[in-house]
Amino acid sequence: MSRGINVIVTTVLLMIIGVTTATLIYMWMSGYVTRELSILRLSPAQEITIIGVNVVNDTTSTVKVYVLNSGEVKVTISSVYILDTYGNVIDDCVKLNANIDVNIGEVNYVEVQCSIALSSGTYIAKVITTTGIEDEKYFTI
């Protein structure tokens, strides 16, 4: 009895695998999969990279964050945050509505004025564009 059930289960599993394989091959050959993947790439790639951070300490801190546009279109930097290593924003070390344009392949910087002098240690500079693309870089004072 169990031998007969094993043959039926095996046959059903082989049929499911065969139908699934045939469906995938048909979709690939008809261009469905290729077309769906190309839709994901319709908009040009936006990519930024923080290439450097410069800090000038006095009674306050001035942090310059240098950003490279390594994408395919011009980007606009909207915000820059200075964070501690736990990801918490350092009080008053934020630049909102920066609206700094960075052309393709070029470097530009955003200056963040902190109301306090940053103490020695490691921090994170975080840059966000108007379209939500972001990058982070650790730096040490």
Buried (B, 14 or more C-beta within 10 A) or exposed (E): EEEEEEEEEEEEEEEEEEEEEEEEEEBEEEEEEEEEEEEEEEEEEBBBBBBBBEBEBEEBBBBBBBBBBBBEEEBEBBBBBBBBEEEEEBEEBBBEEBEBEBEEEEEBBBBBEBEEBBEEEEBBBBBBBBEEBBBEBEBEB
